């Protein structure tokens, strides 16, 4: 169904190779794809756990959007190229030395595990995908995998964009097994047997339903799993225990990235003793997710000095908005130009304590000027126009690439209104991404 009859009736009116324009047109004018709620119910309740679709709707009504987001294949490819370039830089000793110098001491411990579920978050600006931030324990991957199962098309041209069923969940299980293999070697004598999914007060977390889905996924694949608070863990000097059972691997959903708080004491000790596989881990956060790293990644002269190739430097220069650390010496200059910037805490997550410059009060900026913040050139998010209760509404969106060892596993969108993603917007939430082809004729009219 078109929601703007002034738009051209056929996508063929667009240049065949201009998949970016085609995706923009679809996001603005086509709302004919929606979530099949019965299929979503089946996807969420397929295990033998306690999660129910009805409970999810009652407690988290804006977790899932009812529509998809269209993204050009060119933009998907560009994001993957930027990620690959970043991965090359992050492997360089000079980069690691620079960013670990301001990291907490625990981050200097180098485990064998690579770290699961990096989240590379992008806005689609006029110059193409712009990397806004990297998250080291990005949530939502399994929820989005299940959401992808529940998509339906109400017109044949868009049906041709629908994803071919792929074993995304199987790749997630394989990833955790790979983390175990990296840490323990290839010996078949000790397979991954028990996983603890750990967060503080897990039942109270907004993404608690995903913890239960992961528990079910592990159990279905022959891996015992438990969802636990870190205070339930105990370390005896050799092994980590939870509820009387030895834990092989901890799937870490904590936002205490340095494991500094008292409830994390047992987990921290076991991690530093290499007595448990912790993933993601403190070093992963320090290397990827500290937002001061974007300052280094945007320093083209320094990147050249440490041996980064010209193509990689060009990708990073075009794909990372200008980012600078806010210090006392430049604070007044940032205040004067605040409308051009987005201010974020260097070690922040989930948009907490992050501010658009045009929304800042002087009092809040004085706190920012004390240190611990970066300023990032403002890149407006792209949009999605949807029908909500029969009324057209314009939404913002960002794109999250879930990545393991440099490979993009899944791309999803978060649709929202307001300053940042919030899961409080009727009609918003996680949304599946459909790629718009760049070769051949674009799909026909969407009616």
C-alpha positions in Angstrom: 0.0 0.0 0.0 1.3 3.4 -0.9 1.0 6.0 1.8 1.9 9.0 -0.4 -0.1 9.0 -3.6 2.0 11.9 -4.9 4.9 9.5 -5.3 5.6 7.9 -8.7 3.5 4.8 -9.1 6.4 2.7 -10.4 9.9 2.3 -9.0 11.0 1.7 -12.6 10.8 5.5 -12.9 14.0 5.6 -10.9 17.4 4.9 -12.5 17.8 1.1 -12.6 21.2 1.2 -10.9 20.2 3.8 -8.3 19.3 1.5 -5.5 19.9 4.2 -3.0 17.1 6.3 -4.5 14.9 3.2 -4.8 15.4 2.4 -1.1 14.7 6.0 -0.1 11.5 6.0 -2.1 10.4 2.8 -0.5 11.1 4.0 3.0 9.1 7.2 2.2 6.2 5.8 0.3 5.7 2.0 0.8 4.2 0.5 3.9 3.0 -2.8 2.3 5.3 -5.0 4.4 4.3 -5.8 7.9 5.1 -8.3 10.6 2.9 -11.4 10.6 2.1 -11.5 14.3 1.1 -15.1 14.2 4.4 -16.1 12.7 6.2 -13.9 15.2 4.4 -15.6 18.0 5.5 -19.0 16.7 9.1 -17.8 16.2 9.2 -16.5 19.8 7.4 -19.4 21.5 9.1 -22.2 19.5 11.2 -23.3 22.4 10.2 -25.0 25.7 10.7 -22.0 27.9 8.4 -19.5 29.6 8.5 -16.7 27.1 5.1 -15.8 25.6 4.2 -13.4 22.8 1.3 -12.0 24.9 3.6 -11.2 27.8 6.0 -9.6 25.5 3.3 -7.3 24.0 2.0 -6.4 27.4 5.4 -5.5 28.9 7.3 -4.3 25.8 4.7 -3.1 23.3 7.2 -1.1 21.2 10.0 -3.7 21.0 9.1 -4.6 17.3 8.0 -2.3 14.6 5.3 -3.6 12.3 7.2 -2.7 9.1 10.5 -3.3 7.5 13.2 -0.9 6.5 14.6 -0.9 2.9 18.4 -0.5 2.5 20.3 -0.4 -0.8 22.7 -3.2 -1.5 25.3 -0.5 -2.1 24.9 0.9 1.4 25.0 -2.6 2.9 28.2 -3.3 1.0 29.7 0.0 2.0 29.0 -0.7 5.7 30.7 -4.0 5.4 33.7 -2.4 3.7 34.0 0.2 6.5 33.8 -2.6 9.1 36.5 -4.6 7.3 38.8 -1.5 7.2 38.2 -0.9 10.9 39.1 -4.5 11.7 42.4 -4.2 9.9 43.3 -1.1 11.9 42.2 -2.6 15.2 44.6 -5.5 14.7 47.7 -3.2 14.5 49.9 -3.1 17.6 50.2 0.7 17.4 46.4 1.1 17.5 46.1 -1.3 20.4 48.9 0.5 22.3 47.2 3.9 21.9 43.7 2.9 23.0 44.7 0.5 25.8 46.8 3.3 27.3 43.6 5.0 28.6 41.7 1.7 29.2 41.2 0.2 32.7 43.8 -2.3 33.8 41.5 -5.3 33.4 41.4 -4.5 29.6 45.1 -5.1 29.2 44.5 -8.8 30.0 44.4 -10.5 26.6 42.1 -13.6 26.4 42.0 -16.1 23.6 38.3 -15.4 22.8 37.5 -12.9 20.1 34.2 -11.6 21.6 30.7 -12.1 20.3 28.1 -9.6 19.0 29.9 -6.5 18.1 27.3 -3.9 17.1 28.4 -1.4 14.4 25.7 1.3 14.4 25.2 3.5 11.3 23.2 6.5 10.1 22.6 6.8 6.4 23.7 10.4 5.6 23.9 12.2 2.3 27.5 10.9 1.9 26.4 7.3 2.6 26.7 5.2 5.7 28.2 7.0 8.7 29.5 5.0 11.7 28.0 6.5 14.8 29.4 4.1 17.3 30.5 0.6 18.1 28.9 -1.5 20.9 30.8 -4.4 22.4 27.8 -6.3 23.7 25.1 -5.4 21.2 21.7 -6.8 22.2 18.9 -7.8 20.0 20.6 -10.2 17.5 18.4 -13.2 18.4 15.3 -11.1 18.6 15.9 -9.7 15.2 16.7 -13.2 13.8 13.2 -14.3 15.0 11.6 -11.1 13.7 13.1 -11.8 10.2 11.2 -15.1 10.2 7.9 -13.3 10.7 8.0 -11.0 7.6 5.3 -11.2 5.0 4.9 -9.4 1.7 1.6 -8.1 0.4 2.8 -7.4 -3.1 4.7 -9.6 -5.5 7.5 -7.1 -6.4 8.5 -6.7 -2.8 8.1 -10.4 -2.2 11.2 -10.8 -4.5 13.2 -8.9 -1.9 12.2 -11.2 0.9 15.2 -13.0 2.4 15.9 -16.6 1.6 15.7 -18.6 4.8 19.1 -18.8 6.4 20.3 -20.6 9.5 21.1 -17.4 11.4 20.6 -19.0 14.8 22.9 -21.9 13.8 25.6 -19.4 13.0 25.1 -17.9 16.5 25.6 -21.3 18.2 28.6 -21.9 16.0 30.1 -18.6 17.1 29.9 -19.5 20.8 31.5 -22.9 20.0 34.2 -21.1 18.1 34.9 -18.9 21.2 35.2 -22.1 23.2 37.6 -23.6 20.6 39.7 -20.4 20.5 40.2 -20.6 24.3 40.6 -24.3 24.7 42.0 -25.6 21.4 40.6 -28.3 19.2 40.4 -31.1 21.7 37.2 -33.1 21.3 37.5 -34.4 24.9 36.0 -31.3 26.4 33.2 -29.8 24.3 31.4 -26.7 25.4 28.9 -28.0 28.0 27.5 -25.2 30.1 26.9 -21.5 29.5 25.8 -18.8 31.9 24.0 -15.8 30.4 24.9 -13.1 32.9 23.5 -9.6 33.7 22.7 -7.7 36.8 19.1 -8.5 37.9 18.5 -10.2 34.5 14.7 -10.5 34.9 14.4 -6.7 35.2 16.4 -5.9 32.0 14.4 -4.6 29.0 15.9 -7.4 26.7 15.3 -10.1 29.3 13.2 -12.0 26.7 16.3 -12.4 24.6 18.1 -14.0 27.5 15.4 -16.7 27.7 15.6 -17.2 23.9 19.3 -17.7 24.1 18.9 -20.1 27.0 16.5 -22.1 24.8 18.8 -21.9 21.8 21.7 -23.3 23.8 19.7 -26.1 25.3 18.2 -27.1 22.0 21.8 -27.5 20.7 22.9 -29.7 23.5 24.5 -27.0 25.7 23.3 -26.6 29.2 22.4 -22.9 29.9 21.3 -20.7 32.8 20.4 -17.0 33.0 22.0 -15.6 36.2 22.9 -12.5 38.1 26.7 -12.1 38.6 26.2 -12.4 42.4 25.3 -16.1 41.8 28.7 -16.8 40.5 31.5 -18.3 42.7 35.2 -18.8 41.9 37.2 -21.4 43.8 40.6 -20.5 42.3 40.3 -23.1 39.5 36.7 -23.1 38.2 33.7 -20.7 38.0 30.5 -22.1 39.4 26.8 -21.1 39.2 24.1 -22.8 41.3 26.4 -25.7 42.0 27.4 -26.3 38.4 30.7 -25.6 36.7 30.4 -22.8 34.0 32.5 -23.2 30.9 31.5 -19.9 29.2 29.8 -16.7 30.3 27.8 -14.8 27.7 28.3 -11.4 29.1 25.4 -9.0 29.0 26.8 -6.7 31.7 27.2 -3.0 31.1 29.9 -2.8 33.8 32.5 -3.3 31.0 35.5 -3.3 33.3 33.9 -5.7 35.9 34.6 -3.1 38.6 31.5 -3.4 40.7 31.5 -5.8 43.7 28.9 -8.3 42.3 31.3 -9.0 39.4 34.2 -9.9 41.7 34.0 -13.7 41.2 33.6 -13.3 37.4 36.5 -10.8 37.2 38.8 -13.1 39.2 37.9 -16.1 37.0 38.4 -14.1 33.8 41.9 -12.9 34.9 42.8 -16.4 35.8 41.6 -17.7 32.4 39.4 -20.1 34.3 36.3 -19.3 32.2 35.7 -18.1 28.7 34.1 -14.6 29.0 32.5 -13.2 25.8 32.4 -10.3 25.2 35.2 -9.3 27.5 36.8 -6.0 28.8 39.5 -5.8 26.2 37.0 -6.1 23.4 35.1 -3.1 24.9 38.3 -1.1 25.2 39.5 -1.8 21.6 36.1 -1.3 19.9 33.5 0.6 22.0 35.3 3.4 23.9 34.1 6.4 21.9 37.5 8.1 22.2 38.7 5.4 19.7 36.8 7.2 17.0 39.1 10.2 17.5 42.1 8.0 16.6 40.2 6.3 13.7 39.6 9.8 12.3 43.2 10.9 12.5 44.3 10.2 8.9 47.8 11.4 9.4 48.4 9.1 12.4 46.8 6.2 10.6 49.2 6.7 7.7 52.1 6.8 10.2 51.1 3.4 11.7 50.9 1.7 8.3 47.2 1.9 7.4 46.8 1.8 3.6 45.3 4.6 1.5 42.1 2.8 0.7 41.4 1.9 4.3 42.1 5.6 5.3 39.7 6.8 2.6 37.0 4.4 3.8 37.4 5.6 7.4 37.5 9.2 6.5 34.3 9.0 4.5 32.5 6.7 6.9 33.3 8.1 10.4 31.9 11.5 11.3 34.4 13.9 12.8 34.9 13.1 16.4 36.9 15.0 19.0 37.4 14.7 22.7 35.9 17.4 24.9 38.4 18.9 27.3 38.6 22.2 29.2 40.7 23.8 26.6 38.2 23.4 23.8 34.9 23.4 25.7 33.9 27.0 24.9 34.5 26.4 21.2 32.1 23.4 21.4 29.5 25.4 23.2 29.6 28.1 20.6 29.1 25.5 17.8 27.0 23.0 19.8 24.2 22.7 17.2 26.7 21.0 14.9 27.6 18.3 17.4 26.3 15.3 19.3 27.9 14.8 22.7 28.4 11.3 24.1 30.1 9.9 27.2 33.3 8.1 26.1 32.4 4.9 27.9 28.6 5.2 27.6 26.1 2.8 26.1 22.4 2.8 25.1 22.3 6.5 24.5 22.5 7.2 28.2 23.7 10.7 29.0 24.1 11.5 25.3 22.8 14.9 24.0 22.2 16.6 20.7 23.9 20.0 20.9 20.8 21.9 20.0 19.0 20.4 23.1 21.8 21.2 25.6 21.4 23.5 28.5 24.4 25.4 29.9 24.2 23.4 33.1 24.4 20.1 31.4 27.2 21.3 29.1 29.3 22.4 32.2 29.2 18.7 33.3 30.3 17.6 29.8 33.1 20.1 29.9 34.6 18.4 33.0 35.8 15.6 30.8 34.8 12.1 29.8 32.9 13.1 26.7 33.4 13.2 22.9 31.7 15.5 20.4 30.7 13.9 17.1 29.7 15.8 14.1 25.9 15.6 13.8 24.7 13.2 11.1 20.9 13.3 10.8 19.4 9.8 10.7 17.5 8.6 7.6 13.8 8.2 7.8 10.9 5.8 7.4 7.3 6.9 6.9 4.7 4.5 8.4 1.1 4.2 9.0 0.4 4.0 12.7 -3.3 3.6 13.6 -4.2 4.9 10.2 -2.1 8.1 10.5 1.1 8.8 8.5 4.1 9.4 10.8 7.7 10.1 10.0 10.3 8.1 12.0 14.0 8.1 12.3 16.1 5.0 12.0 19.6 3.6 12.5 21.2 0.4 11.2 23.0 -2.1 13.4 25.4 -4.6 11.9 26.0 -7.6 14.2 29.6 -8.7 13.6 31.8 -11.5 14.6 35.5 -11.6 13.7 34.9 -9.0 11.0 32.0 -10.9 9.3 28.6 -9.3 9.3 26.0 -11.8 10.5 22.9 -9.8 10.4 21.7 -6.2 9.8 18.7 -4.8 11.5 17.1 -1.4 12.0 15.8 0.5 15.0 12.9 2.8 14.2 12.1 5.6 16.6 11.1 9.2 17.2 12.8 11.6 19.5 16.5 12.3 20.2 17.8 8.7 20.3 16.6 5.1 19.9 14.3 4.5 22.9 11.8 1.6 22.3 9.1 3.9 23.6 7.6 5.0 20.3 4.3 3.5 19.1 5.0 2.0 15.7 8.8 1.9 16.4 11.2 -0.7 17.7 13.4 -3.3 16.0 12.7 -3.7 12.3 13.9 -6.2 9.7 16.0 -4.9 6.9 15.3 -5.8 3.2 18.1 -5.2 0.7 17.2 -3.2 -2.5 19.1 -4.6 -5.5 21.5 -2.4 -7.4 21.6 -4.5 -10.6 18.9 -5.0 -13.2 15.4 -3.5 -13.0 14.3 -2.4 -9.5 11.0 -3.9 -8.3 7.7 -2.7 -9.8 5.0 -0.6 -8.1 4.2 -1.3 -4.5 0.4 -1.0 -4.1 
